């Protein structure tokens, strides 16, 4: 379990996270939704210990980040590292030896090509492959479906379901509500740096309608389309 208590984060005078309390249980898939700027990515970076913060994040691990696979919205790659070398690098960081990497290339990536030359979607698929092969217990996926082709989105959805069946904990942010509804056990709604609602699976359709109403309102009618 990941327990978060009174988590706050500020950049200068801008408070991005405001005393957040959350719990993520082992073996569940969680969705985090909210508008751009709500604080989702900052929350993920705090859990991954990429940011300083006030409050407390605890888990059953001595060092949480050693068991965490983090997919950032825009993964970073060194300029002169191939896709294969990137996978080997992340595996070595966990003292894991990967044999026959080509057989695990489920997204058919050009592994002998420099990763920095990949398209946005290819970079995301490479990063997902690498953190999966680390054999992590917790996965944080920040917008895993954005910029990725439809076929790969289907594969990613099935990967998340497989992780769930293996008892892994998965936390996902996405602006594509249907992907969350298909994979998540619970969804948290985030707004202005706070978690304002926890929604169980049986109420996902209600949340979707509420979000549509909030986001769209009568804006389309104002266009006066004919």
N, C-alpha and C positions, 0 to 999 in steps of 0.2 A: 504493500500500500504506500502511496505517496500522500503525505499529509502537509497541507499548506495552511499556515496560520498568520493572519495579519500581514500579508505580503504587500509591501508598498515599494514603489520605485519612482524616482524623480530624475529628470534631466534639468538641472538648474532649478528654475521656478516652476517648471512644467511637471506636474505630478501625473504620471502615466498609469500607474497601478495604485489603487486606493484600498488598502487594508482588505485584501482578498483572503477568504477562507475557502479551501477546496479539499476534497479527498478523492483520490483515484485508486480504486480497488484493483488488485491483481486479476488479470484475466478478463477485463472489460474493455470495451472500445468506447471512447468518449469523443464527442464533437464539441468544438468551441466555435460559436458563430457570433458575428457582430460586424458593424460597419468598419471600414478602413479607419485606423486610428483609435479603435476601441481598446487596444492594448494586448491583443492576442500574441503577436510576435514577441513583444517584450516579456510577457508571461512565460513563453516557451524558453526564451534566452535566460531568464532567471532560474528556471528549473534546471537548465543545462549548465548552470554556473558560468555563463558567459557575461553576466552582469552582476554588479553588486546591488544589494537591496537591503531593506529592513524587514523584519519579520522572521519567520522560520519555515524551512522546507526540510522535512524529515522523511526517511524511508527505511526499509529493512536492510539496506546495503551500507557498507562502511563508506564507500565513495560512490554516490549515485551515478555520476557521469561515466564511470567505468562499465556501467551496464545499460547505458542509454544510447540509442541510435537517433540522432537528430537530423531531420531533413529541413534545411532552411529554404525559404522561398527562392533565393538565388544562391545555390551552392558555389563555394569558392574552389578554384582549381589552379594549381601552379601552371605556369605557361609551358613548361617543357616536361609534362608528365602524360603518359598515354592512359587510356581508359583502363587497360590491364594493370599498369603500375599503380594507378589510383586505388583499385580494388585491393591489390597486394599491400599497399601502404596502410589502409584502414584495417585490414585483417591483421597485419603485423602489430598494430597498436593494441590489439587484444590478445596477442601471442597465439594467433590462429594461423595455421598453414592451409592454404587453399590449393588443391590440386585440380587440374583440368578446368580452369576458369572458363574456358570457351564453352564447356557444356552447361555452365550456369548462366550463360548470357541470354536470358529469356527475352530480352528486348532487342536482340539482334543488333547490338551496337558495334561500331568499328573499333574494337578494343586496342588495336595497334596504332590508332590515330591519336594525336594530341587531344586531350579532353577540352582544352581551351578553344579548339576549333569547332566543337560540337554546337548544335543549335540549343536553344533554351530547353526544349523538351528532352533532347538527348542527354543534356547535363543532369536534368532531374532524374531521368531513368538510371543513369550511371550511379548517382548518389544513392538512390533507393537500393539498387543492387548491392552496393558496397556495405551499407549499414545492415542489410539483411544477412549478409555473409559473416558479419561480426558476431552473430548469435546473441544479440542483446535480449534483455528481459523487458525493457520499456522502449517504446518507439514514440517519438513526437514528430508528426508530419505536418509541416506548415504549408498549406496549399499544395498538396501532392498532385492534384488533378489539373491545375492551371498550366496551360502551355503544352499539354500532352495530348497526343492523338487519341481518337475514340477507342481504338483497339487496345492501346496501352492503359487507358483509364479502366477498361474492363479487367485487365490483368491486375492492376493495382487494387481494385476493389476485391478481387479474389484473394490477393495476397493478404489484405487486411482481415478477411474472413478466416484465412488459414492461421494467421497469428492469433486470432481470437480462440480458435479451436485448440491451439497449443498452450493456452493459458497465459499469453503475453498481454501486457497492458499497452494500449494504443491510444494516443491522443491526437486528434486531427482537427485542423481548421480548414474550412472550405467555404467558398461563396456559391458552390453548386450544391444546393440543399438535397437534391435527390441522392447524391453519393453518400451523404451523411445518413439519410434516412435508411439507406440500404445496408449500411455497415455498423452503425453505432448502437450501443446499449442505452446511452443517455446523451443528451445535448445540453450544454450550458450556453445561455445567452449573455454576452458581454456587452457592456455599454459604458462609455466614458470611464474606463479603468476599473469597473466594478462588475461582478457577476450578479446579475439581477434576477435570473430565473434558472431553475434546474428542471429539465423536461424529460419524463420517462418516455420510452418508445411508443406507448399507446397514445401519446399526446403529440407526436411529431407533426401530424397533419394540421393540428390546431396552431402550433407554433409557426408552421409555414404560412398559413393564412394571415396570422398576425404580422409576420415579417413583410409579407406582400403589401398589406394594407398600410403599414408604417412607411415602407420604402416608396410605394407608388402613389397611394392616396388617389387624388383626382388629377394628378399631373398629366396623364395621357389625354384626358378629356380637354385639358387646357390647350392642347395642340390644335384642336379643332380639325382633326383629320376627316377628310371626306372621300 
